[in-house]
Amino acid sequence: MYATPRELLSCTSAEDLAEAAAPDAPTVGAEELRLAIFGRAEDIADEQTRALAQRAVKRLNETLADASAIVNSHLGTYRPADDAHARILKVRTCDIALYRLYRPEEDKDRVSAITTNYKTTMAWLRDVGAGNLLLDPNPHPNTSLIDAPKRCFTRDTLRAFLGRK
């Protein structure tokens, strides 16, 4: 996975994430979700709330795994070579996960921003997958990429010059 629930939490507010991750559990608030994400669910006093918070974190992990699979389906066999590329993929994965978590009947402004980020991410992934945009411009350390016009002199164009058919 390119992102974790902790990293997803850094992309949005804890209140919004708790609402999206546990829509059927109003007792799971921002603090309970934070505790569960940071592995401190035992600090939640109410047993039912603790279980709901842990289920919300499980949902976040599943959504992030799905988002990572979507990213991988566009990237093919590419894996990030350094931290800069991993950070880019983390943000793109979080955009997809947030889009999949939020429901359209919620706050229209927030959903609109999330939808815009999702559409931008998907367009970016399509460009990377199609080769129109290079995520890593020099994929091999000992290889240079050269951009040049089409060759003028080839075997076919020189046949007449050399008198061969």
N, C-alpha and C positions, 0 to 999 in steps of 0.2 A: 504494500500500500504506500501511496505517496504522501498521505496525510493521516494524522491521528486525531482522535476527538479533542485533544488539547490544542492542536493547531487549528482545528475547526472553530474552537471556542475563541481563538484570537481573531477570527475573521468576522465575528458577529457578537452581539451582546449575549450574555448568559441567560437573560430573561427570555429573549427571542428564541434561543436555541432550546431552552427547557420547554417552551410552549410548542415548538415544532417537533421535538424528539418524543415528547410525552403528551400528545394532544388529549388523551383520555384520562390523564392523571393530573388534576389541578393541584394536588398536594405537592407535586414535584416542582419546586421553584428553582431559581437560579443557584441558590446556595447548596441545595441538595444535589443538583446536577454537577456543580463544581466538585463537591466532595466525592461523588461517585467517579467522575472523570479522573481525578487525581488519586484514585485508589484508596480513598478514606471513607468508603460507604459505611463502615462500622460506626462512624461518628454521627450518623443520622439516627436520632432517638427512636422514631416510630418505625416499627418493623415493616409495615406495609409500604410506607413511603420509601424506605430503603430498597425494597424489592422493585418498586416502580422506577426508582432512579437507576438501579442496575439494569433494568430492562431498557430504559431510555439510552443508556450508554451502549448496550448491545445493538440497539437500532442504529445509533450513530456509527458504530463499527461496521455494521452491515452496509449502510448507505455509503460509507467511505470505500469499502471494498468494491461495491458496484461502480462507484465513480472511477476508481483506479482501473477497473476492468474496461470501462469506456475509454479512458485515456490510452490504455495499452492497445485497444483495438484499432486506434488511429495511428499509434506510433510503431506498430509492428514489433520488430526485435530490438529497437533502440532502448537503451537503458541510460539514465543520466550519468554522465562521466564525472561531473563535479558538483559542488554545492550550489552554484548559480543555477544550473539546469534543474537540479532537484527542487530548489525553491520555486522556480517557475511552474513546475509540474504540481507542486504542493498547492499553490494558489489556484491553478486551473482545476485540480481535483476538488478543492473546497467549493469553488463556484458551482460545479456540477452537483456536489452533495447538498449544498444549500437549496438549490433549485428542486432537487428531488424530495427534500424534507418539507418545504413550505407548501401550504395548500392555497389554491387561488382565491378562496373566499375570505382570506385574511386581509390585512391592511394593504390596500392597493398600491400605495407608494413604495412600501418595502418590497412587495412582490414584483413590482415593475423594475426596481433596481436589480433584484436577484435575477429576473428574467433577462434583462439586458446583459448582465455579466455572463449568464449561461450561454446566450446566443453568441456573444463575443468569443467565449471559450470554444464553443463548438466550431465556429468559423476558423479560429486559429488552429484547432486540431485538424480540421479538414485540409487546411493549407500545408501544415506540417506533413500530414499523411500523404498528400499528393506530391510533395517535393517542391512546392512553390515557396516554402519558407523553411530554411534550415535551422533546426534547433541547435545543432552543433556544426558550425561551418567547416571545421577541419576534423572529421571523425577519426582519422588515423594520425598519430603523431609524426610519422615520417612521410606523409603524403601531402603534396601541394595540389590545390584545386586551381585549374587554369581555365579562364574564360576567353575563348578566341573565336574569330569568325570561321565559317565553314571553309574547309580546305579547298584550295584552288587546283593544286596539282595532285592527282591521284593516278593510279594505274590506268583507269579508263580515260582520263583526259590526256594523258601522255602517250597513249598508243599511237595516235596519228602523228605526233611529233617524232616518235622513234621509228615510224614506218612499219609498225606491227598492226596486225588486225586482231 
